[in-house]
Amino acid sequence: MRYALAALFGALLLASCATPTKEQSLVSKAADAMGGARALGDIKTISTSGTSKWWEPEQSEVPGGEPRFSAEGKIDSISDLASRTTRYDYQKNFAYPTARTFTYS
C-alpha cells in the first residue's frame, strides 16, 4: 500500500511538471513573437529610459492647498552585454524652490 501511494504521488508530480503552466506558455509565446530564444540570445545591447515627477506637500500657497510641483527627472541607461558595462545618464530639473538642473553620468 505504501509503495502504491508513493508511485501515485510520483506519477502526479511528473504529470504536473510535464505540462507547461499558463505563465510558461505566455513567456514562450512572447519569446517566439520576438524571434525565438536564439534571437533573444543574440542581443548585444539593452537600453532603457524612464521619467519621474516630484511634488512637495506642505508647500502650497495656502494652508491645505495643492502640493507644489518641485522637480522632474529623466534616466537613460544602455548596457553592453558583451563587455558587461552599463552607462546611466540622469538629469533632474528642479522647478522649486529655484530653477536648476543636475546632470549625472
N, CA, C and O atoms as a Tinker XYZ file with bonds, in Angstrom:
   420  protein
     1  N      0.821000   -1.190000    0.000000    73     2
     2  CA     0.000000    0.000000    0.000000    64     1     3
     3  C      0.871000    1.262000    0.000000    63     2     4     5
     4  O      0.596000    2.223000   -0.718000    81     3
     5  N      1.925000    1.236000    0.820000    73     3     6
     6  CA     2.804000    2.400000    0.923000    64     5     7
     7  C      3.495000    2.668000   -0.413000    63     6     8     9
     8  O      3.621000    3.822000   -0.823000    81     7
     9  N      3.941000    1.616000   -1.089000    73     7    10
    10  CA     4.613000    1.764000   -2.375000    64     9    11
    11  C      3.649000    2.239000   -3.460000    63    10    12    13
    12  O      4.031000    2.989000   -4.358000    81    11
    13  N      2.410000    1.799000   -3.370000    73    11    14
    14  CA     1.413000    2.229000   -4.354000    64    13    15
    15  C      1.143000    3.722000   -4.214000    63    14    16    17
    16  O      1.024000    4.417000   -5.224000    81    15
    17  N      1.040000    4.237000   -2.977000    73    15    18
    18  CA     0.825000    5.671000   -2.760000    64    17    19
    19  C      2.035000    6.479000   -3.216000    63    18    20    21
    20  O      1.887000    7.538000   -3.825000    81    19
    21  N      3.217000    5.983000   -2.923000    73    19    22
    22  CA     4.427000    6.682000   -3.360000    64    21    23
    23  C      4.491000    6.733000   -4.884000    63    22    24    25
    24  O      4.864000    7.761000   -5.450000    81    23
    25  N      4.138000    5.655000   -5.548000    73    23    26
    26  CA     4.144000    5.621000   -7.011000    64    25    27
    27  C      3.087000    6.561000   -7.579000    63    26    28    29
    28  O      3.321000    7.214000   -8.595000    81    27
    29  N      1.924000    6.633000   -6.929000    73    27    30
    30  CA     0.858000    7.527000   -7.379000    64    29    31
    31  C      1.289000    8.982000   -7.248000    63    30    32    33
    32  O      1.101000    9.764000   -8.180000    81    31
    33  N      1.865000    9.359000   -6.105000    73    31    34
    34  CA     2.315000   10.738000   -5.922000    64    33    35
    35  C      3.459000   11.078000   -6.880000    63    34    36    37
    36  O      3.536000   12.199000   -7.380000    81    35
    37  N      4.333000   10.128000   -7.130000    73    35    38
    38  CA     5.408000   10.342000   -8.094000    64    37    39
    39  C      4.875000   10.573000   -9.494000    63    38    40    41
    40  O      5.368000   11.440000  -10.214000    81    39
    41  N      3.869000    9.797000   -9.883000    73    39    42
    42  CA     3.267000    9.954000  -11.209000    64    41    43
    43  C      2.568000   11.305000  -11.320000    63    42    44    45
    44  O      2.658000   11.967000  -12.354000    81    43
    45  N      1.877000   11.714000  -10.265000    73    43    46
    46  CA     1.212000   13.022000  -10.278000    64    45    47
    47  C      2.229000   14.161000  -10.358000    63    46    48    49
    48  O      2.004000   15.150000  -11.056000    81    47
    49  N      3.332000   14.023000   -9.653000    73    47    50
    50  CA     4.377000   15.037000   -9.699000    64    49    51
    51  C      4.969000   15.151000  -11.092000    63    50    52    53
    52  O      5.170000   16.260000  -11.587000    81    51
    53  N      5.252000   14.025000  -11.731000    73    51    54
    54  CA     5.790000   14.052000  -13.090000    64    53    55
    55  C      4.792000   14.634000  -14.082000    63    54    56    57
    56  O      5.179000   15.367000  -14.992000    81    55
    57  N      3.519000   14.317000  -13.915000    73    55    58
    58  CA     2.496000   14.846000  -14.821000    64    57    59
    59  C      2.360000   16.355000  -14.662000    63    58    60    61
    60  O      2.168000   17.066000  -15.649000    81    59
    61  N      2.458000   16.852000  -13.432000    73    59    62
    62  CA     2.323000   18.295000  -13.236000    64    61    63
    63  C      3.530000   19.041000  -13.771000    63    62    64    65
    64  O      3.392000   20.181000  -14.215000    81    63
    65  N      4.707000   18.437000  -13.742000    73    63    66
    66  CA     5.916000   19.083000  -14.257000    64    65    67
    67  C      5.980000   19.019000  -15.780000    63    66    68    69
    68  O      6.587000   19.888000  -16.406000    81    67
    69  N      5.376000   18.025000  -16.371000    73    67    70
    70  CA     5.466000   17.831000  -17.819000    64    69    71
    71  C      4.585000   18.810000  -18.584000    63    70    72    73
    72  O      4.917000   19.181000  -19.710000    81    71
    73  N      3.480000   19.232000  -18.000000    73    71    74
    74  CA     2.589000   20.146000  -18.701000    64    73    75
    75  C      2.976000   21.585000  -18.361000    63    74    76    77
    76  O      3.136000   21.916000  -17.186000    81    75
    77  N      3.131000   22.449000  -19.375000    73    75    78
    78  CA     3.509000   23.840000  -19.106000    64    77    79
    79  C      2.353000   24.592000  -18.435000    63    78    80    81
    80  O      1.180000   24.364000  -18.730000    81    79
    81  N      2.721000   25.478000  -17.540000    73    79    82
    82  CA     1.709000   26.290000  -16.870000    64    81    83
    83  C      1.297000   27.441000  -17.784000    63    82    84    85
    84  O      1.902000   27.662000  -18.833000    81    83
    85  N      0.280000   28.156000  -17.381000    73    83    86
    86  CA    -0.202000   29.295000  -18.166000    64    85    87
    87  C      0.899000   30.344000  -18.310000    63    86    88    89
    88  O      1.072000   30.925000  -19.381000    81    87
    89  N      1.639000   30.584000  -17.230000    73    87    90
    90  CA     2.708000   31.579000  -17.267000    64    89    91
    91  C      3.823000   31.163000  -18.208000    63    90    92    93
    92  O      4.341000   31.980000  -18.970000    81    91
    93  N      4.196000   29.874000  -18.155000    73    91    94
    94  CA     5.252000   29.380000  -19.037000    64    93    95
    95  C      4.848000   29.502000  -20.499000    63    94    96    97
    96  O      5.678000   29.833000  -21.345000    81    95
    97  N      3.580000   29.237000  -20.806000    73    95    98
    98  CA     3.145000   29.342000  -22.191000    64    97    99
    99  C      3.106000   30.802000  -22.643000    63    98   100   101
   100  O      3.384000   31.089000  -23.808000    81    99
   101  N      2.766000   31.728000  -21.744000    73    99   102
   102  CA     2.774000   33.146000  -22.107000    64   101   103
   103  C      4.191000   33.638000  -22.398000    63   102   104   105
   104  O      4.408000   34.393000  -23.346000    81   103
   105  N      5.154000   33.208000  -21.580000    73   103   106
   106  CA     6.547000   33.588000  -21.819000    64   105   107
   107  C      7.049000   32.978000  -23.126000    63   106   108   109
   108  O      7.778000   33.633000  -23.871000    81   107
   109  N      6.675000   31.757000  -23.408000    73   107   110
   110  CA     7.084000   31.117000  -24.658000    64   109   111
   111  C      6.499000   31.846000  -25.862000    63   110   112   113
   112  O      7.190000   32.042000  -26.862000    81   111
   113  N      5.241000   32.248000  -25.778000    73   111   114
   114  CA     4.625000   32.992000  -26.885000    64   113   115
   115  C      5.322000   34.328000  -27.090000    63   114   116   117
   116  O      5.547000   34.739000  -28.228000    81   115
   117  N      5.670000   35.017000  -25.992000    73   115   118
   118  CA     6.355000   36.304000  -26.107000    64   117   119
   119  C      7.742000   36.127000  -26.724000    63   118   120   121
   120  O      8.148000   36.923000  -27.570000    81   119
   121  N      8.462000   35.103000  -26.311000    73   119   122
   122  CA     9.789000   34.848000  -26.880000    64   121   123
   123  C      9.683000   34.514000  -28.361000    63   122   124   125
   124  O     10.500000   34.978000  -29.156000    81   123
   125  N      8.700000   33.725000  -28.740000    73   123   126
   126  CA     8.502000   33.400000  -30.157000    64   125   127
   127  C      8.143000   34.636000  -30.963000    63   126   128   129
   128  O      8.577000   34.772000  -32.107000    81   127
   129  N      7.357000   35.539000  -30.389000    73   127   130
   130  CA     6.974000   36.764000  -31.095000    64   129   131
   131  C      8.176000   37.677000  -31.329000    63   130   132   133
   132  O      8.180000   38.468000  -32.272000    81   131
   133  N      9.197000   37.571000  -30.475000    73   131   134
   134  CA    10.401000   38.397000  -30.630000    64   133   135
   135  C     11.488000   37.701000  -31.430000    63   134   136   137
   136  O     12.614000   38.196000  -31.494000    81   135
   137  N     11.183000   36.576000  -32.036000    73   135   138
   138  CA    12.142000   35.900000  -32.900000    64   137   139
   139  C     12.678000   34.603000  -32.346000    63   138   140   141
   140  O     13.516000   33.966000  -32.984000    81   139
   141  N     12.224000   34.193000  -31.185000    73   139   142
   142  CA    12.659000   32.919000  -30.613000    64   141   143
   143  C     13.810000   33.079000  -29.637000    63   142   144   145
   144  O     14.390000   34.157000  -29.501000    81   143
   145  N     14.122000   32.003000  -28.973000    73   143   146
   146  CA    15.159000   32.021000  -27.947000    64   145   147
   147  C     16.537000   32.321000  -28.538000    63   146   148   149
   148  O     17.354000   32.977000  -27.892000    81   147
   149  N     16.800000   31.857000  -29.737000    73   147   150
   150  CA    18.102000   32.116000  -30.366000    64   149   151
   151  C     18.280000   33.606000  -30.651000    63   150   152   153
   152  O     19.353000   34.160000  -30.410000    81   151
   153  N     17.241000   34.251000  -31.159000    73   151   154
   154  CA    17.325000   35.686000  -31.429000    64   153   155
   155  C     17.491000   36.482000  -30.142000    63   154   156   157
   156  O     18.231000   37.466000  -30.109000    81   155
   157  N     16.809000   36.062000  -29.088000    73   155   158
   158  CA    16.965000   36.754000  -27.808000    64   157   159
   159  C     18.361000   36.551000  -27.233000    63   158   160   161
   160  O     18.894000   37.436000  -26.563000    81   159
   161  N     18.948000   35.400000  -27.489000    73   159   162
   162  CA    20.308000   35.140000  -27.030000    64   161   163
   163  C     21.357000   35.934000  -27.780000    63   162   164   165
   164  O     22.466000   36.116000  -27.279000    81   163
   165  N     21.026000   36.410000  -28.972000    73   163   166
   166  CA    21.961000   37.183000  -29.784000    64   165   167
   167  C     21.918000   38.676000  -29.476000    63   166   168   169
   168  O     22.616000   39.446000  -30.136000    81   167
   169  N     21.130000   39.109000  -28.506000    73   167   170
   170  CA    21.039000   40.530000  -28.160000    64   169   171
   171  C     22.369000   40.986000  -27.589000    63   170   172   173
   172  O     22.925000   40.339000  -26.702000    81   171
   173  N     22.881000   42.102000  -28.097000    73   171   174
   174  CA    24.168000   42.632000  -27.655000    64   173   175
   175  C     24.033000   43.820000  -26.711000    63   174   176   177
   176  O     24.867000   43.993000  -25.823000    81   175
   177  N     22.995000   44.648000  -26.885000    73   175   178
   178  CA    22.816000   45.830000  -26.037000    64   177   179
   179  C     21.355000   45.938000  -25.606000    63   178   180   181
   180  O     20.442000   45.500000  -26.306000    81   179
   181  N     21.169000   46.528000  -24.441000    73   179   182
   182  CA    19.834000   46.792000  -23.912000    64   181   183
   183  C     19.790000   48.246000  -23.491000    63   182   184   185
   184  O     20.686000   48.713000  -22.788000    81   183
   185  N     18.763000   48.970000  -23.908000    73   183   186
   186  CA    18.618000   50.361000  -23.481000    64   185   187
   187  C     17.254000   50.541000  -22.810000    63   186   188   189
   188  O     16.253000   49.960000  -23.230000    81   187
   189  N     17.245000   51.357000  -21.761000    73   187   190
   190  CA    16.017000   51.669000  -21.036000    64   189   191
   191  C     15.978000   53.159000  -20.755000    63   190   192   193
   192  O     17.009000   53.831000  -20.738000    81   191
   193  N     14.779000   53.662000  -20.535000    73   191   194
   194  CA    14.628000   55.067000  -20.146000    64   193   195
   195  C     13.377000   55.197000  -19.289000    63   194   196   197
   196  O     12.451000   54.391000  -19.377000    81   195
   197  N     13.376000   56.229000  -18.462000    73   195   198
   198  CA    12.236000   56.465000  -17.589000    64   197   199
   199  C     12.179000   57.917000  -17.161000    63   198   200   201
   200  O     13.168000   58.645000  -17.248000    81   199
   201  N     11.017000   58.325000  -16.701000    73   199   202
   202  CA    10.828000   59.686000  -16.212000    64   201   203
   203  C     10.152000   59.645000  -14.852000    63   202   204   205
   204  O      9.504000   58.662000  -14.495000    81   203
   205  N     10.311000   60.725000  -14.102000    73   203   206
   206  CA     9.665000   60.833000  -12.800000    64   205   207
   207  C      9.352000   62.291000  -12.521000    63   206   208   209
   208  O      9.978000   63.190000  -13.083000    81   207
   209  N      8.382000   62.517000  -11.651000    73   207   210
   210  CA     7.997000   63.875000  -11.240000    64   209   211
   211  C      7.797000   63.891000   -9.737000    63   210   212   213
   212  O      7.337000   62.909000   -9.154000    81   211
   213  N      8.146000   65.011000   -9.107000    73   211   214
   214  CA     8.015000   65.179000   -7.668000    64   213   215
   215  C      7.149000   66.386000   -7.349000    63   214   216   217
   216  O      7.238000   67.429000   -7.997000    81   215
   217  N      6.315000   66.220000   -6.340000    73   215   218
   218  CA     5.524000   67.315000   -5.800000    64   217   219
   219  C      5.828000   67.430000   -4.320000    63   218   220   221
   220  O      6.048000   66.421000   -3.650000    81   219
   221  N      5.843000   68.643000   -3.809000    73   219   222
   222  CA     6.126000   68.873000   -2.398000    64   221   223
   223  C      4.831000   69.154000   -1.647000    63   222   224   225
   224  O      4.228000   70.212000   -1.821000    81   223
   225  N      4.405000   68.215000   -0.816000    73   223   226
   226  CA     3.260000   68.522000    0.035000    64   225   227
   227  C      3.679000   69.561000    1.071000    63   226   228   229
   228  O      4.873000   69.735000    1.315000    81   227
   229  N      2.752000   70.232000    1.664000    73   227   230
   230  CA     3.018000   71.260000    2.684000    64   229   231
   231  C      3.703000   72.489000    2.106000    63   230   232   233
   232  O      4.145000   73.337000    2.882000    81   231
   233  N      3.819000   72.636000    0.791000    73   231   234
   234  CA     4.481000   73.787000    0.186000    64   233   235
   235  C      3.540000   74.585000   -0.716000    63   234   236   237
   236  O      3.999000   75.264000   -1.634000    81   235
   237  N      2.252000   74.515000   -0.472000    73   235   238
   238  CA     1.296000   75.222000   -1.318000    64   237   239
   239  C      1.206000   76.688000   -0.882000    63   238   240   241
   240  O      1.736000   77.083000    0.156000    81   239
   241  N      0.533000   77.461000   -1.694000    73   239   242
   242  CA     0.363000   78.892000   -1.417000    64   241   243
   243  C     -0.560000   79.135000   -0.235000    63   242   244   245
   244  O     -0.407000   80.131000    0.473000    81   243
   245  N     -1.516000   78.239000   -0.012000    73   243   246
   246  CA    -2.500000   78.398000    1.067000    64   245   247
   247  C     -2.508000   77.132000    1.922000    63   246   248   249
   248  O     -2.169000   76.057000    1.429000    81   247
   249  N     -2.888000   77.242000    3.191000    73   247   250
   250  CA    -2.959000   76.041000    4.029000    64   249   251
   251  C     -3.946000   75.030000    3.457000    63   250   252   253
   252  O     -5.061000   75.385000    3.077000    81   251
   253  N     -3.530000   73.772000    3.399000    73   251   254
   254  CA    -4.384000   72.714000    2.885000    64   253   255
   255  C     -4.525000   72.725000    1.378000    63   254   256   257
   256  O     -5.365000   72.006000    0.837000    81   255
   257  N     -3.717000   73.528000    0.680000    73   255   258
   258  CA    -3.813000   73.626000   -0.776000    64   257   259
   259  C     -3.127000   72.477000   -1.487000    63   258   260   261
   260  O     -2.640000   71.533000   -0.865000    81   259
   261  N     -3.104000   72.580000   -2.788000    73   259   262
   262  CA    -2.493000   71.551000   -3.628000    64   261   263
   263  C     -0.982000   71.513000   -3.404000    63   262   264   265
   264  O     -0.373000   72.553000   -3.155000    81   263
   265  N     -0.369000   70.333000   -3.490000    73   263   266
   266  CA     1.095000   70.253000   -3.394000    64   265   267
   267  C      1.741000   71.003000   -4.551000    63   266   268   269
   268  O      1.178000   71.074000   -5.643000    81   267
   269  N      2.905000   71.552000   -4.314000    73   267   270
   270  CA     3.630000   72.323000   -5.324000    64   269   271
   271  C      4.534000   71.387000   -6.127000    63   270   272   273
   272  O      5.228000   70.539000   -5.567000    81   271
   273  N      4.509000   71.560000   -7.445000    73   271   274
   274  CA     5.411000   70.787000   -8.301000    64   273   275
   275  C      6.839000   71.239000   -8.018000    63   274   276   277
   276  O      7.128000   72.435000   -8.014000    81   275
   277  N      7.740000   70.265000   -7.778000    73   275   278
   278  CA     9.101000   70.663000   -7.417000    64   277   279
   279  C     10.155000   70.240000   -8.438000    63   278   280   281
   280  O     11.120000   70.975000   -8.650000    81   279
   281  N     10.004000   69.091000   -9.069000    73   279   282
   282  CA    11.067000   68.654000   -9.982000    64   281   283
   283  C     10.578000   67.527000  -10.880000    63   282   284   285
   284  O      9.570000   66.872000  -10.612000    81   283
   285  N     11.330000   67.329000  -11.952000    73   283   286
   286  CA    11.116000   66.174000  -12.814000    64   285   287
   287  C     12.476000   65.612000  -13.193000    63   286   288   289
   288  O     13.468000   66.337000  -13.267000    81   287
   289  N     12.503000   64.329000  -13.428000    73   287   290
   290  CA    13.762000   63.675000  -13.748000    64   289   291
   291  C     13.634000   62.746000  -14.932000    63   290   292   293
   292  O     12.544000   62.287000  -15.274000    81   291
   293  N     14.770000   62.478000  -15.552000    73   291   294
   294  CA    14.825000   61.553000  -16.687000    64   293   295
   295  C     16.075000   60.712000  -16.530000    63   294   296   297
   296  O     17.159000   61.234000  -16.271000    81   295
   297  N     15.917000   59.399000  -16.688000    73   295   298
   298  CA    17.054000   58.495000  -16.605000    64   297   299
   299  C     17.106000   57.631000  -17.864000    63   298   300   301
   300  O     16.093000   57.108000  -18.327000    81   299
   301  N     18.307000   57.501000  -18.396000    73   299   302
   302  CA    18.555000   56.645000  -19.559000    64   301   303
   303  C     19.695000   55.708000  -19.198000    63   302   304   305
   304  O     20.643000   56.096000  -18.517000    81   303
   305  N     19.592000   54.479000  -19.660000    73   303   306
   306  CA    20.691000   53.535000  -19.449000    64   305   307
   307  C     20.881000   52.711000  -20.706000    63   306   308   309
   308  O     19.932000   52.416000  -21.433000    81   307
   309  N     22.118000   52.349000  -20.941000    73   307   310
   310  CA    22.445000   51.454000  -22.044000    64   309   311
   311  C     23.467000   50.446000  -21.525000    63   310   312   313
   312  O     24.480000   50.817000  -20.932000    81   311
   313  N     23.187000   49.176000  -21.757000    73   311   314
   314  CA    24.046000   48.101000  -21.266000    64   313   315
   315  C     24.624000   47.333000  -22.445000    63   314   316   317
   316  O     23.901000   46.931000  -23.357000    81   315
   317  N     25.922000   47.137000  -22.412000    73   315   318
   318  CA    26.610000   46.312000  -23.398000    64   317   319
   319  C     26.835000   44.948000  -22.751000    63   318   320   321
   320  O     27.644000   44.817000  -21.832000    81   319
   321  N     26.125000   43.947000  -23.229000    73   319   322
   322  CA    26.179000   42.634000  -22.601000    64   321   323
   323  C     27.506000   41.926000  -22.831000    63   322   324   325
   324  O     27.934000   41.130000  -21.994000    81   323
   325  N     28.160000   42.202000  -23.948000    73   323   326
   326  CA    29.423000   41.532000  -24.242000    64   325   327
   327  C     30.517000   41.971000  -23.268000    63   326   328   329
   328  O     31.280000   41.137000  -22.781000    81   327
   329  N     30.598000   43.266000  -22.982000    73   327   330
   330  CA    31.641000   43.764000  -22.078000    64   329   331
   331  C     31.153000   43.933000  -20.645000    63   330   332   333
   332  O     31.918000   44.323000  -19.762000    81   331
   333  N     29.873000   43.638000  -20.419000    73   331   334
   334  CA    29.269000   43.742000  -19.080000    64   333   335
   335  C     29.430000   45.142000  -18.489000    63   334   336   337
   336  O     29.801000   45.300000  -17.326000    81   335
   337  N     29.145000   46.157000  -19.314000    73   335   338
   338  CA    29.219000   47.539000  -18.851000    64   337   339
   339  C     27.862000   48.199000  -19.044000    63   338   340   341
   340  O     27.096000   47.837000  -19.937000    81   339
   341  N     27.581000   49.172000  -18.191000    73   339   342
   342  CA    26.331000   49.922000  -18.269000    64   341   343
   343  C     26.622000   51.392000  -18.035000    63   342   344   345
   344  O     27.411000   51.744000  -17.158000    81   343
   345  N     25.986000   52.246000  -18.816000    73   343   346
   346  CA    26.097000   53.689000  -18.620000    64   345   347
   347  C     24.717000   54.217000  -18.251000    63   346   348   349
   348  O     23.720000   53.917000  -18.908000    81   347
   349  N     24.685000   55.010000  -17.183000    73   347   350
   350  CA    23.465000   55.663000  -16.731000    64   349   351
   351  C     23.625000   57.161000  -16.905000    63   350   352   353
   352  O     24.647000   57.725000  -16.513000    81   351
   353  N     22.639000   57.806000  -17.480000    73   351   354
   354  CA    22.582000   59.258000  -17.574000    64   353   355
   355  C     21.318000   59.708000  -16.862000    63   354   356   357
   356  O     20.217000   59.277000  -17.204000    81   355
   357  N     21.479000   60.578000  -15.871000    73   355   358
   358  CA    20.350000   61.035000  -15.059000    64   357   359
   359  C     20.344000   62.549000  -15.042000    63   358   360   361
   360  O     21.366000   63.186000  -14.787000    81   359
   361  N     19.185000   63.116000  -15.316000    73   359   362
   362  CA    19.031000   64.567000  -15.293000    64   361   363
   363  C     17.806000   64.915000  -14.465000    63   362   364   365
   364  O     16.713000   64.408000  -14.718000    81   363
   365  N     17.988000   65.782000  -13.475000    73   363   366
   366  CA    16.888000   66.215000  -12.627000    64   365   367
   367  C     16.749000   67.722000  -12.749000    63   366   368   369
   368  O     17.678000   68.469000  -12.440000    81   367
   369  N     15.573000   68.167000  -13.208000    73   367   370
   370  CA    15.271000   69.581000  -13.390000    64   369   371
   371  C     14.386000   70.048000  -12.247000    63   370   372   373
   372  O     13.226000   69.649000  -12.147000    81   371
   373  N     14.938000   70.894000  -11.387000    73   371   374
   374  CA    14.185000   71.439000  -10.266000    64   373   375
   375  C     13.393000   72.666000  -10.717000    63   374   376   377
   376  O     13.893000   73.486000  -11.487000    81   375
   377  N     12.172000   72.786000  -10.241000    73   375   378
   378  CA    11.351000   73.959000  -10.501000    64   377   379
   379  C     11.132000   74.762000   -9.220000    63   378   380   381
   380  O     10.836000   75.956000   -9.274000    81   379
   381  N     11.279000   74.102000   -8.064000    73   379   382
   382  CA    11.053000   74.747000   -6.774000    64   381   383
   383  C     12.117000   74.266000   -5.805000    63   382   384   385
   384  O     12.421000   73.074000   -5.829000    81   383
   385  N     12.682000   75.056000   -4.991000    73   383   386
   386  CA    12.457000   76.476000   -4.732000    64   385   387
   387  C     13.100000   77.385000   -5.777000    63   386   388   389
   388  O     12.638000   78.510000   -5.964000    81   387
   389  N     14.161000   76.930000   -6.470000    73   387   390
   390  CA    14.720000   77.706000   -7.575000    64   389   391
   391  C     14.955000   76.766000   -8.747000    63   390   392   393
   392  O     15.184000   75.569000   -8.572000    81   391
   393  N     14.893000   77.325000   -9.922000    73   391   394
   394  CA    15.108000   76.513000  -11.130000    64   393   395
   395  C     16.591000   76.174000  -11.271000    63   394   396   397
   396  O     17.439000   77.065000  -11.295000    81   395
   397  N     16.889000   74.905000  -11.361000    73   395   398
   398  CA    18.267000   74.459000  -11.564000    64   397   399
   399  C     18.207000   73.024000  -12.101000    63   398   400   401
   400  O     17.193000   72.336000  -11.982000    81   399
   401  N     19.319000   72.600000  -12.690000    73   399   402
   402  CA    19.394000   71.276000  -13.291000    64   401   403
   403  C     20.634000   70.554000  -12.775000    63   402   404   405
   404  O     21.718000   71.134000  -12.731000    81   403
   405  N     20.478000   69.312000  -12.390000    73   403   406
   406  CA    21.592000   68.451000  -12.019000    64   405   407
   407  C     21.676000   67.328000  -13.045000    63   406   408   409
   408  O     20.668000   66.714000  -13.393000    81   407
   409  N     22.875000   67.071000  -13.518000    73   407   410
   410  CA    23.104000   66.024000  -14.507000    64   409   411
   411  C     24.193000   65.087000  -13.982000    63   410   412   413
   412  O     25.251000   65.535000  -13.541000    81   411
   413  N     23.924000   63.801000  -14.035000    73   411   414
   414  CA    24.875000   62.791000  -13.595000    64   413   415
   415  C     25.048000   61.755000  -14.707000    63   414   416   417
   416  O     24.094000   61.424000  -15.410000    81   415
   417  N     26.263000   61.251000  -14.856000    73   415   418
   418  CA    26.535000   60.179000  -15.808000    64   417   419
   419  C     27.421000   59.160000  -15.150000    63   418   420
   420  O     27.781000   58.161000  -15.773000    81   419
